[in-house]
Amino acid sequence: MLNEINAKKTEAKKLIAEDKVEEAKAVKEELVKLQNKFDLAKDLFDEQEEQEKAAVKNKVKKPVNNEESQHGAFVNIIKASLLKKAVNEDDMEIYNMMTEADPNAEGESDGGLTVPQDIRTQVKEFRRALDALEPLVNVEPVSTLSGSRVLEVTADHVPFDNVDEAAQFPDAETPKFRNIAYKVLKKGGILKLTRELTQDTSEAIISYLTSWIQKKARVTRNFMILAELDASFGGSKTKVLADIDDFKDVFNVTLDPAIAVSSGVLTNQDGFNWLDKQKDGDGKYILQPNPTNATQKLLFGTYPLKVVSNKVLKSATVGDPEAPTGYKYPFYLGDFKEAITIFDRETLSIEFSTEAGDLWGKDLTGVKVRERLDIKTVDTEAVIKGEVEVTV
């Protein structure tokens, strides 16, 4: 705030020197507001400082239920587990606050340590980068392990009938609904840590653990999303896309106009390479740059294109897999947020063991990481899967 105040003073002086009186007055008003804000903040800060000094004097513990204390205790518990030492009293108090007590689907509690919120936020940010498919679909945070959603079924609507004067009103068509039930599943794995890791700083330990968790979380979500897309829109429903006009047929005819207007395209590197070479009758390339996002291209200047690695979304082989005669490039066309919902419990928990398996003999500590989520298809008409077959 002091930097802002000094900057405003400099700006006001410059405006006065330039004989811009009205502008200088406006800056002065902003300066007064900033100064008042600073004075208030300083008073509150001084008051808090006095309270903390009094707490120390009276040997009163400061509150421990905050992110900074949780972060420190989290690292200390990891180190204590690696060194096979007891957790100290203060860290154990925070540990008890951070213990995951929610029962699982069988009504049993997993125990374990709940990852602090700031670290969960980092994991969430990182896992939505690079080849992540999660940003394409709808993610709904849930606080229960199971539940359901009631959704209206898309159907042809029948108009009201004519009604004569004083005549009996006929029954109108009632909406049709279906129930979408979810049951949060436990996902997880074990990370093996060496005792040498305790020699690193807290930041290095957290960075190492966070990086591993976010990679696994991203791969898990990618796998679940692709499996759900194939289960709901693939198989016999897969549409053959012989040429670029077939893409237009999907957006113009197959998809409902309400869905098409918010639709996009998901494909892999092979599919993008094929699409990027297609030209219209004037010899111009079909894909166009997105004016609002320089890293993205639009199909027909309208539909945003999401490209992921061939490792994430594989092309199918035609003929002998060892000596294929061709490939089928995958394309998903539609509104993925309308089609797919992830019900995310948004809880990451871990526990430690030095005795399981071969850990003790190799001087390792196993860190078991869990998270809970489920995925469901909400609208079975919101996406069309297509394939472009090419020969080699």
VEXDREN-2710 file (C-alpha; in Angstrom, 1 decimal):
% VEXDREN-2710
k/r/px/py/pz
1/MET/0.0/0.0/0.0
2/LEU/2.9/2.3/0.7
3/ASN/4.2/1.7/-2.8
4/GLU/0.7/2.6/-4.2
5/ILE/0.6/5.8/-2.1
6/ASN/4.0/6.9/-3.3
7/ALA/3.1/6.2/-6.9
8/LYS/-0.1/8.2/-6.6
9/LYS/1.9/11.2/-5.1
10/THR/4.4/11.0/-8.0
11/GLU/1.5/10.8/-10.5
12/ALA/-0.3/13.9/-8.9
13/LYS/2.9/16.0/-9.0
14/LYS/3.5/15.1/-12.7
15/LEU/-0.1/16.1/-13.6
16/ILE/0.2/19.4/-11.7
17/ALA/3.5/20.1/-13.6
18/GLU/1.6/19.4/-16.8
19/ASP/-1.2/21.8/-15.7
20/LYS/-3.7/19.0/-15.7
21/VAL/-5.6/20.2/-12.6
22/GLU/-8.8/18.1/-12.9
23/GLU/-6.8/14.9/-13.4
24/ALA/-4.6/15.8/-10.5
25/LYS/-7.7/16.3/-8.2
26/ALA/-9.0/12.9/-9.2
27/VAL/-5.6/11.3/-8.3
28/LYS/-5.6/13.2/-5.0
29/GLU/-9.0/11.7/-4.1
30/GLU/-7.6/8.2/-4.8
31/LEU/-4.6/9.1/-2.7
32/VAL/-6.8/10.1/0.3
33/LYS/-8.7/6.8/0.0
34/LEU/-5.4/4.8/-0.1
35/GLN/-4.0/6.8/2.9
36/ASN/-7.2/6.0/4.9
37/LYS/-7.0/2.4/4.0
38/PHE/-3.3/2.3/5.0
39/ASP/-4.0/3.9/8.4
40/LEU/-6.8/1.5/9.1
41/ALA/-4.6/-1.5/8.2
42/LYS/-1.8/-0.3/10.3
43/ASP/-4.1/0.1/13.3
44/LEU/-5.4/-3.4/12.9
45/PHE/-1.8/-4.7/12.4
46/ASP/-0.6/-3.0/15.6
47/GLU/-3.6/-4.3/17.5
48/GLN/-2.9/-7.9/16.3
49/GLU/0.8/-7.5/17.2
50/GLU/-0.1/-6.4/20.7
51/GLN/-2.5/-9.4/21.2
52/GLU/0.2/-11.8/20.0
53/LYS/2.8/-10.3/22.4
54/ALA/0.3/-10.7/25.2
55/ALA/-0.4/-14.3/24.2
56/VAL/3.3/-15.1/24.3
57/LYS/3.6/-13.3/27.7
58/ASN/0.7/-15.3/29.1
59/LYS/2.0/-18.5/27.4
60/VAL/-1.1/-18.8/25.3
61/LYS/-0.7/-20.8/22.2
62/LYS/-1.5/-19.1/18.9
63/PRO/-4.2/-20.6/16.8
64/VAL/-3.0/-23.6/14.8
65/ASN/-5.9/-24.1/12.4
66/ASN/-4.4/-22.1/9.5
67/GLU/-2.7/-22.9/6.3
68/GLU/0.8/-21.8/7.4
69/SER/0.8/-24.0/10.5
70/GLN/-0.8/-26.9/8.5
71/HIS/1.8/-26.6/5.8
72/GLY/4.7/-26.7/8.4
73/ALA/3.1/-29.6/10.3
74/PHE/2.5/-31.5/7.0
75/VAL/6.2/-31.4/6.1
76/ASN/7.3/-32.2/9.7
77/ILE/5.0/-35.3/9.7
78/ILE/6.5/-36.4/6.4
79/LYS/10.0/-36.0/7.8
80/ALA/9.1/-37.8/11.0
81/SER/7.7/-40.7/9.0
82/LEU/10.8/-40.9/6.8
83/LEU/13.1/-40.9/9.9
84/LYS/10.8/-43.2/11.9
85/LYS/10.5/-40.6/14.6
86/ALA/7.6/-39.6/16.8
87/VAL/5.6/-36.5/15.7
88/ASN/6.0/-33.7/18.2
89/GLU/3.0/-32.5/20.3
90/ASP/2.2/-29.3/18.3
91/ASP/2.4/-31.1/14.9
92/MET/0.3/-34.0/16.3
93/GLU/-2.4/-31.5/17.4
94/ILE/-2.6/-30.1/13.8
95/TYR/-2.3/-33.6/12.4
96/ASN/-5.5/-34.6/14.3
97/MET/-7.2/-31.6/12.7
98/MET/-6.1/-32.7/9.3
99/THR/-7.0/-36.3/9.7
100/GLU/-9.5/-37.5/7.1
101/ALA/-12.5/-38.8/9.1
102/ASP/-15.1/-39.1/6.4
103/PRO/-16.2/-42.8/6.0
104/ASN/-15.7/-44.5/2.7
105/ALA/-18.4/-46.2/0.6
106/GLU/-18.4/-49.2/3.0
107/GLY/-18.9/-46.9/6.0
108/GLU/-15.2/-47.2/7.1
109/SER/-12.9/-44.4/7.8
110/ASP/-9.6/-44.3/5.8
111/GLY/-7.7/-42.2/8.3
112/GLY/-4.6/-40.6/6.9
113/LEU/-3.6/-37.0/6.6
114/THR/-5.6/-34.5/4.7
115/VAL/-3.5/-32.4/2.4
116/PRO/-3.6/-28.7/3.3
117/GLN/-5.8/-26.5/1.2
118/ASP/-3.0/-24.5/-0.4
119/ILE/-1.3/-27.7/-1.7
120/ARG/-4.6/-29.1/-2.9
121/THR/-5.1/-25.8/-4.8
122/GLN/-1.6/-26.2/-6.4
123/VAL/-2.4/-29.7/-7.5
124/LYS/-5.7/-28.6/-8.9
125/GLU/-4.0/-25.8/-10.9
126/PHE/-1.2/-28.0/-12.2
127/ARG/-3.4/-31.0/-13.2
128/ARG/-5.5/-28.7/-15.4
129/ALA/-2.5/-27.8/-17.6
130/LEU/-0.8/-29.3/-20.6
131/ASP/-2.8/-32.3/-21.9
132/ALA/-5.5/-32.1/-19.3
133/LEU/-9.1/-32.9/-20.4
134/GLU/-10.7/-31.9/-17.2
135/PRO/-11.2/-28.2/-18.2
136/LEU/-13.4/-29.4/-21.1
137/VAL/-16.0/-31.1/-19.0
138/ASN/-18.2/-30.0/-16.1
139/VAL/-16.8/-30.5/-12.6
140/GLU/-19.2/-30.4/-9.7
141/PRO/-17.7/-30.4/-6.2
142/VAL/-19.7/-32.6/-3.8
143/SER/-19.5/-33.1/-0.1
144/THR/-21.0/-36.6/0.1
145/LEU/-19.8/-40.0/-1.1
146/SER/-22.9/-40.6/-3.1
147/GLY/-26.0/-38.8/-4.5
148/SER/-28.1/-38.2/-7.5
149/ARG/-29.2/-35.4/-9.9
150/VAL/-32.6/-35.2/-11.6
151/LEU/-32.4/-34.0/-15.1
152/GLU/-35.0/-33.2/-17.8
153/VAL/-34.8/-35.4/-20.8
154/THR/-34.4/-33.7/-24.2
155/ALA/-37.6/-34.4/-26.2
156/ASP/-39.7/-33.0/-28.9
157/HIS/-42.1/-30.5/-27.4
158/VAL/-45.8/-30.6/-28.2
159/PRO/-47.6/-27.2/-28.5
160/PHE/-50.7/-26.3/-26.5
161/ASP/-54.0/-27.3/-28.1
162/ASN/-56.7/-24.9/-29.0
163/VAL/-59.3/-24.3/-26.3
164/ASP/-62.8/-23.2/-27.2
165/GLU/-64.6/-20.7/-25.0
166/ALA/-65.9/-22.3/-21.7
167/ALA/-64.5/-25.7/-22.9
168/GLN/-62.5/-28.1/-20.8
169/PHE/-58.8/-27.6/-20.9
170/PRO/-56.9/-30.8/-22.2
171/ASP/-54.0/-32.3/-20.3
172/ALA/-50.7/-30.9/-21.5
173/GLU/-47.6/-32.9/-22.0
174/THR/-45.6/-33.1/-18.8
175/PRO/-41.7/-32.9/-18.8
176/LYS/-39.8/-36.2/-18.7
177/PHE/-37.0/-36.6/-16.2
178/ARG/-34.3/-39.2/-15.5
179/ASN/-32.1/-39.8/-12.5
180/ILE/-28.3/-39.6/-12.6
181/ALA/-26.8/-41.3/-9.6
182/TYR/-23.1/-40.9/-8.7
183/LYS/-21.0/-42.9/-6.2
184/VAL/-17.6/-41.4/-5.4
185/LEU/-14.8/-43.9/-6.1
186/LYS/-11.5/-44.1/-4.3
187/LYS/-8.5/-43.5/-6.6
188/GLY/-4.9/-43.6/-5.5
189/GLY/-1.4/-44.9/-5.6
190/ILE/1.8/-45.2/-3.6
191/LEU/4.8/-42.9/-3.9
192/LYS/8.1/-44.2/-2.5
193/LEU/10.3/-41.6/-0.7
194/THR/13.9/-42.0/0.5
195/ARG/15.1/-40.8/3.8
196/GLU/17.6/-38.5/2.0
197/LEU/14.6/-36.4/1.1
198/THR/14.5/-35.1/4.7
199/GLN/17.7/-33.2/3.9
200/ASP/15.8/-31.0/1.5
201/THR/13.9/-27.9/2.4
202/SER/10.2/-27.8/3.1
203/GLU/9.5/-26.2/-0.3
204/ALA/11.5/-28.9/-2.1
205/ILE/9.6/-31.7/-0.4
206/ILE/6.2/-30.1/-1.1
207/SER/7.2/-29.4/-4.7
208/TYR/8.2/-33.1/-5.2
209/LEU/5.1/-34.5/-3.6
210/THR/2.8/-32.0/-5.3
211/SER/4.3/-32.7/-8.8
212/TRP/3.8/-36.4/-8.4
213/ILE/0.2/-36.1/-7.2
214/GLN/-0.8/-33.7/-9.9
215/LYS/0.6/-35.9/-12.7
216/LYS/-1.2/-38.9/-11.4
217/ALA/-4.4/-36.9/-10.9
218/ARG/-4.3/-35.5/-14.4
219/VAL/-3.7/-39.0/-16.0
220/THR/-6.5/-40.4/-13.9
221/ARG/-9.0/-37.8/-15.0
222/ASN/-7.9/-38.1/-18.6
223/PHE/-8.4/-41.8/-18.5
224/MET/-11.8/-41.5/-16.9
225/ILE/-13.0/-38.8/-19.3
226/LEU/-11.9/-40.7/-22.4
227/ALA/-13.4/-44.0/-21.1
228/GLU/-16.7/-42.3/-20.5
229/LEU/-16.7/-40.6/-23.9
230/ASP/-16.1/-43.9/-25.6
231/ALA/-18.7/-45.8/-23.5
232/SER/-21.4/-43.2/-24.1
233/PHE/-20.6/-42.0/-27.7
234/GLY/-18.3/-44.6/-29.2
235/GLY/-18.7/-48.1/-30.4
236/SER/-21.7/-48.5/-32.8
237/LYS/-22.5/-44.8/-32.4
238/THR/-19.1/-43.8/-34.0
239/LYS/-19.7/-41.8/-37.1
240/VAL/-17.5/-42.2/-40.2
241/LEU/-16.1/-38.8/-41.3
242/ALA/-15.2/-39.2/-44.9
243/ASP/-14.4/-35.6/-45.7
244/ILE/-14.7/-32.1/-44.2
245/ASP/-18.3/-31.8/-45.2
246/ASP/-19.2/-34.6/-42.8
247/PHE/-17.9/-32.3/-40.0
248/LYS/-20.4/-29.7/-41.1
249/ASP/-23.2/-32.2/-41.2
250/VAL/-22.5/-33.0/-37.5
251/PHE/-22.6/-29.4/-36.4
252/ASN/-25.4/-28.3/-38.7
253/VAL/-27.7/-31.3/-38.5
254/THR/-26.8/-34.0/-36.0
255/LEU/-26.2/-31.9/-33.0
256/ASP/-29.1/-29.8/-31.6
257/PRO/-28.6/-26.1/-32.4
258/ALA/-28.5/-25.3/-28.7
259/ILE/-25.6/-27.7/-28.3
260/ALA/-23.8/-26.8/-31.5
261/VAL/-23.5/-23.1/-30.6
262/SER/-21.3/-24.0/-27.6
263/SER/-19.5/-27.0/-29.2
264/GLY/-15.9/-27.7/-29.9
265/VAL/-13.6/-30.4/-31.3
266/LEU/-11.3/-32.8/-29.4
267/THR/-8.7/-34.7/-31.3
268/ASN/-5.1/-36.0/-31.1
269/GLN/-2.0/-35.0/-32.9
270/ASP/-2.8/-37.2/-35.9
271/GLY/-6.3/-35.8/-36.2
272/PHE/-5.1/-32.2/-35.9
273/ASN/-2.4/-32.8/-38.6
274/TRP/-5.1/-34.2/-41.0
275/LEU/-7.5/-31.4/-40.2
276/ASP/-4.8/-28.7/-40.5
277/LYS/-4.1/-29.8/-44.1
278/GLN/-7.7/-29.5/-45.3
279/LYS/-8.6/-26.6/-47.6
280/ASP/-11.8/-25.1/-48.9
281/GLY/-12.8/-24.6/-52.6
282/ASP/-10.6/-21.5/-52.8
283/GLY/-7.5/-23.3/-51.6
284/LYS/-7.6/-21.7/-48.1
285/TYR/-7.0/-23.8/-45.0
286/ILE/-10.1/-24.8/-43.1
287/LEU/-8.6/-24.1/-39.6
288/GLN/-8.4/-20.5/-38.7
289/PRO/-6.6/-18.8/-35.7
290/ASN/-8.7/-17.8/-32.8
291/PRO/-8.5/-14.0/-32.5
292/THR/-9.0/-14.2/-28.7
293/ASN/-6.4/-17.0/-28.2
294/ALA/-3.3/-17.1/-30.3
295/THR/-2.5/-20.7/-29.3
296/GLN/-5.8/-22.0/-30.4
297/LYS/-7.4/-22.7/-33.8
298/LEU/-11.0/-22.7/-34.9
299/LEU/-12.8/-25.1/-37.2
300/PHE/-14.8/-23.2/-39.8
301/GLY/-13.9/-20.1/-37.8
302/THR/-16.4/-21.1/-35.1
303/TYR/-15.6/-24.3/-33.2
304/PRO/-12.5/-24.2/-30.9
305/LEU/-10.1/-27.1/-31.3
306/LYS/-8.5/-29.0/-28.3
307/VAL/-5.5/-31.1/-29.3
308/VAL/-3.9/-33.6/-27.0
309/SER/-0.9/-35.9/-27.4
310/ASN/-1.2/-39.2/-29.3
311/LYS/-0.1/-40.8/-26.0
312/VAL/-3.2/-39.5/-24.3
313/LEU/-5.7/-40.1/-27.1
314/LYS/-4.5/-42.9/-29.4
315/SER/-5.4/-43.5/-33.1
316/ALA/-6.8/-46.9/-33.9
317/THR/-5.0/-49.1/-36.4
318/VAL/-6.6/-50.7/-39.4
319/GLY/-5.6/-54.3/-40.2
320/ASP/-2.6/-55.9/-38.5
321/PRO/-1.5/-53.8/-35.5
322/GLU/2.1/-54.8/-36.3
323/ALA/1.8/-53.8/-39.9
324/PRO/-1.3/-51.6/-40.2
325/THR/-2.7/-50.7/-43.6
326/GLY/-4.2/-47.5/-42.2
327/TYR/-5.3/-45.5/-39.1
328/LYS/-8.5/-44.1/-37.7
329/TYR/-8.1/-40.6/-36.3
330/PRO/-10.5/-39.9/-33.4
331/PHE/-12.6/-36.7/-33.3
332/TYR/-15.1/-35.8/-30.6
333/LEU/-17.5/-33.0/-31.7
334/GLY/-19.9/-31.3/-29.3
335/ASP/-20.3/-29.6/-25.9
336/PHE/-18.4/-31.6/-23.4
337/LYS/-19.6/-29.7/-20.4
338/GLU/-23.1/-30.6/-21.2
339/ALA/-22.2/-34.2/-21.9
340/ILE/-19.9/-35.2/-19.0
341/THR/-19.9/-34.3/-15.3
342/ILE/-17.1/-35.2/-12.8
343/PHE/-18.5/-35.4/-9.2
344/ASP/-15.3/-34.4/-7.3
345/ARG/-15.1/-35.0/-3.5
346/GLU/-12.1/-32.6/-3.7
347/THR/-10.3/-34.4/-0.9
348/LEU/-6.6/-35.5/-1.0
349/SER/-5.4/-37.6/1.8
350/ILE/-2.2/-39.5/2.5
351/GLU/-0.7/-42.0/5.0
352/PHE/2.7/-43.3/5.5
353/SER/4.3/-46.7/6.0
354/THR/7.9/-48.0/6.2
355/GLU/6.9/-51.6/6.8
356/ALA/4.8/-52.5/3.8
357/GLY/6.2/-54.7/1.1
358/ASP/10.0/-54.2/0.4
359/LEU/10.1/-50.7/1.8
360/TRP/11.9/-51.5/5.1
361/GLY/14.7/-53.4/3.4
362/LYS/15.3/-50.5/1.0
363/ASP/15.1/-47.7/3.6
364/LEU/12.0/-46.2/1.9
365/THR/8.8/-44.8/3.1
366/GLY/5.6/-45.4/1.2
367/VAL/3.2/-42.5/0.8
368/LYS/-0.2/-43.7/-0.1
369/VAL/-2.2/-40.9/-1.8
370/ARG/-6.0/-41.0/-2.2
371/GLU/-8.6/-38.9/-3.9
372/ARG/-12.3/-39.5/-4.5
373/LEU/-14.4/-38.7/-7.6
374/ASP/-16.9/-40.2/-10.0
375/ILE/-17.8/-39.4/-13.6
376/LYS/-21.1/-39.6/-15.4
377/THR/-22.6/-38.9/-18.8
378/VAL/-25.4/-36.3/-18.3
379/ASP/-26.5/-35.6/-21.9
380/THR/-26.2/-38.5/-24.3
381/GLU/-26.8/-36.3/-27.3
382/ALA/-24.3/-33.6/-26.6
383/VAL/-21.3/-35.2/-28.3
384/ILE/-20.7/-37.1/-31.5
385/LYS/-17.7/-39.3/-31.9
386/GLY/-16.3/-39.6/-35.4
387/GLU/-13.3/-41.2/-37.1
388/VAL/-11.4/-40.2/-40.2
389/GLU/-9.8/-43.3/-41.8
390/VAL/-6.5/-42.8/-43.7
391/THR/-4.4/-45.4/-45.6
392/VAL/-0.7/-45.7/-45.4
END
